[in-house]
Amino acid sequence: MTRKWLRWMPAAAVPAVIAAAALAGSLPASAGDPLPAKTPQEVLALMAQHAAPSLSGTLEQTSEIGLPEIPKAGPTSSSGAAAALELLSGPHTARVFVDGTSKMRVQVLDRLAERNAVRSGDQVWLYSSKDNTATHLTLPADAGRHEDVGQYKHPGAGMDGVMPTPEDLAGRFLAAADPTTEISVLPEVNVAGRAAYNLVVTPRTEGTLIASVAIAVDGQSGLPLSVELKARGQSEPAFKLAFTSLSLEAPDASLFAFSPPPGATVKEVEVPAHGTGSRHGHSTEDAVVPESVVPDAVAPEIAVPDAVAPDAVVVRPTVTGTGWESVVEFPASAASAEAGAMMSSDPLLQQAAVAVPGGRLFSTAVVNVLFTDDGRVFAGSVPAERLLTAAAAR
């Protein structure tokens, strides 16, 4: 997890607070004992001293962000839109296994299939039982810890998305925190049978769709156990990802050994070293997008398609506004044109989008995306009017 959010702590206090949090976190609280009171800075410090754990657990994801219901049977879409919308809507369950910094397995249990992302050292496998396809890649020598696996999703490789962990999402939201953000600690909560601090991140501006983000931080280990996102005007969470069971023991080593089943179609993807190419395995550099305040699980991704030639012009987005009110603009390009074509031709995306002056709007409770008729794309956790204004001004 990124540690950018340590800037919330006074520099001189960081070593002392981290040491105190480490000592306090080493003493497990019994089921009936309340956690020791901590300030927001002390809870952040408890998270900061948390190292890559060994754990086994079950994650539950629920989403109520205003997307259309995906049919449970029958034809839906010939593109990846059905799979993408299905991942963002309704409940989902995943099993997560982690052992240190370079071993991880995530099993997403779909209605009638299973998706796996497995990393063991520099070897990564992505597998979908739905169509019996697998993607294999070798990470570069400078690859970091387990969240790097998510950077190498390859379009059309049989793996439409892998659920993140609460730690991944917590890192993204806290990295996006700025002076327009209030961080507080509410009464403790219980997640997966473990007492946790309830760290709440609240934008101080009304110019965003996001009302608050609640992060449950394990009182013993500092591990984020759940992330709950609330949208403005809604009493129930728009998005929640939480452990329902959790063990901090090392998983069996066999879980990180993967071989594609008989008859599987295997695709090899070459991953360039960091700084020499794109994160999708292409030789073309993708657009460099600043960290969003919305996690991958609830935000769209625009990738440069395979058809783009290696010498194509690099597409770089521009950002207007700051913090929670940021709007990202992708200029007209082959990638945005492909996304716009999918929006206009895919029945599910047509159902999820509405016509607006100058384009079509893909709207949810926590993020809006505007596809303009001239090929540009605007996105942000802001009201739709803000995107329309940004499009008209450029």
Disulfide bonds with the S-S distance in Angstrom:
none
